[in-house]
Amino acid sequence: MISVKRQVLGVVLSALLAGLPALASTPGKLVGVAQGEGAIQINGQPFGGQASLFSGDQILTGTAAPLTVISSASERFRFEPGTAAQVTKDGQTTVIALASGTVNFLTGGALVTDLPEGVTVRPAPGTATMAQVNRLSTGFAEIAVYKGVVQVADPTETLTVTAGHTAVFDPAANAQNGNQDQQKKKKKKKLWALFFTLGLSGGATAAIIANEGGRTVSVIDP
């Protein structure tokens, strides 16, 4: 009798243990299909070829190893070499938390890019937008718009950036302006500079996003 009970208990425990890996590896919401070769890591693991990308995944691209993610025909983005980021799914919106590096994207409005300084890049909904967000480890950032319109906001102000322009965020200037405000309390903080974008057409941006080759450009009119 005892032997039968032990056998039954063994079967139950085996079934529970067999189910644990499946439960632990249950993916989050699907972000899209990722494609890339070279020194790429997803959640700290080597990646190569093609696989699904899920909400919460951490991306790290190495030298000469971009990663393209296709969510739909109208939603795709590309992490350029040397980029660290995390992707999450918030309803129908994909949120890219860009720690450093560059992301190019084509979106109909369902993609938001967040920077650690509290800066949010949000394309206008319902319109096709092609843009690039480039963040250095120093916190300096450029947001170049090649098609459409984006709203770029930090904790103090919002800037509308239209096609053919680049917005530049300088955290050092922010700190200087903050000190001036404390002393004089007269001047409004200006975190942004706006320039004409040069050196890359919308067609070239589309080629980059489609992973058909091209170059990352952050050239601005001096």
N, C-alpha and C positions, 0 to 999 in steps of 0.2 A: 504493500500500500504506500509506504514511504517512498519507495522507488518510483512509483507512478507519479506521485506529487512532484518529486524532483524533476522528472522528465517534463511534466507540464510546465513547471516553473522555468526550466531551461529553455523551452520553446518560446515562452512569453518574453523572457529577457532577450533572447536572440532577435526576436521580432522588433523589440523596442530599440536595441542597439543598431539594428540594420536600418531603422528609420531615422536615426539621429543625423547622419551625414546629409540626407536629403532635406531635412528640416533646416539644418545649419546653412546649407548652400542655396536656400530659396532666394532667387534674385529679387531686387526691387523693381520699380517701374521701368519699363524699357525706354531708353533715350533714343537709340538708333543703332545703326550698324557701323562699326568702326573698321577702318581699313588703313593699314600702314605696315612698313617694313623697317627694320633697323633697331636701334637702341631705344625701344619704347617699353615703358612699364605701365601696367594697369594694376592698381592696388598693390604695388611693390613686386608684381610678378612680370616676367618677360612676356612681351606680346609681339606677335608677328602674323601678318596675313589678314584675316577678317573674322570678326566676332561681334556679338551683341554687346552694347554698352548700356549699363543700368544706372538708375538713380543712386547717387552716393559714391560712384566710382571715382578714384583718384587717378589722374593722368600725369605722366612725366615723359616728355620726349627728349631724346638725346640729340647729339650733333648730326645734322643731315638726316633727321628721321621725323618728318611731319606725320600727323595722324588726322585723317579725315573722318568725320562722322556725318552720316546721312540719316536724317529723321524722316524726311518725306521729299517729294519732288520740289517743294518750296522751302524746305528747312534743312540746311546743311551748314556745317562749320568745319574749320580746319585749324588744328593746333600746330603752329610752326615749330621747328627745332628749338630746343632749349626752353620749353614751356612747362610750367607746373600749374595744374588746375584741378578743380573738382566739378563734376556735373551732378545736378539734382533735377528732379521732375516735380514741378509744383502745378498740379492740375494739368492743363494743356501746355504750360510754359516750361521751357528748358532754361535753367539758371546755371550759368558758368561762373564759378568763383575763381577768378584769375589771380593766382599768387604772383606769377612772374612769367614773362615771355609774351607771345603774340597769338591772338586768335583772329582769323578772318571768318566772316559769316555772311550767308545769304539767308534772309528770313522774311516771312510775311507778317512778322510781329510777335511770334511766339518764342522769342529768345531774348534773355536778359543777361547782361554781363555785370558782375559785381567785383569791385576792387577792395582790398583790405582797408583802404582809407575811408570807406563809407561812400564811395563813388559808385553810382549805378548808371549803366548805359542801357537805355530802353528804346528800341525802334518804335516808330509810329505803327499802331495796329492797322491791319488790313491793307498795307502797302508793301511792295517788294523793296527791301533794303539790303544794300551791300556795304559793308563797313569793316574796319579793322580796329582792334583795340590792342595797344602795345604798352605793357607795363614793365619798367625796369625794377631791379631789386631795391633801388633807392626810393621807389614810390612815384617817381616821375612817370607820367602816362600821356599817351597820345591817342585820340579817338578820331580816325579819318573816315569820312563818309563819302562813298563813291556813287551811291544811288539811294534815293529816298531821304528820310529825315529821322534823326534820333534825338531823344531827350537825354541829356547828361546832367545828373543831379548829384550834389554832395550835401552834407548836412546843412549848408547855409544858403544855397542858391541852385537854380536850374538854368541850364543853357540849351537852346535849340540849335542843333548843328545840321545844316542842310548839305546836299550833295555838292562836292567840290571844296569842302572846307575840313580843316582839322582843328579840333579842340585840344589844348595842352593843359595838363594839370601838373602844377609844381608844388609839392608839399612844403618845400623850403620857403617859397613865396607866401604860402598860407601862414606859416609860423611868423614870418616877418610882419605881415599885415596884421596878424593877431596882436603882436606887441604894439604896433602903432595904434591899434584901436584901443588898447588898454590905456595908452598914454594920452591920446587925443580924443578918442571917442567921437570922432567926426567922420572919418572916412569908412565907407563900406568895404568889407573885405572883397577882393577880387581874386578868386582862385584860378580863373581861367584866362587863357589867351586864345584868340581865334585867328587862324591863318587860312590862306588858300592852299589847297592840296595840289601837289604837283607829282608827276612821274608815274602815275598809274591810272589807267582808264578802267571804266566799269567792266569792260570785256576781259581785261587782264585779271581783274579781281575775281571774276566768275571762273576763269581758268584755274586760278589758285585754289579756290574753294572746291572745284571739281577734281582737284588732285591731278591736274594735267600739266603741272609744271608752272614755273613763273618765279617771281622773286618777292620777298617781303620788302615793302617800301614804307618808310616813315619820314619821307622828305617833306619839309614844309617851307613855305616862302619866308625867307629870313627878313 
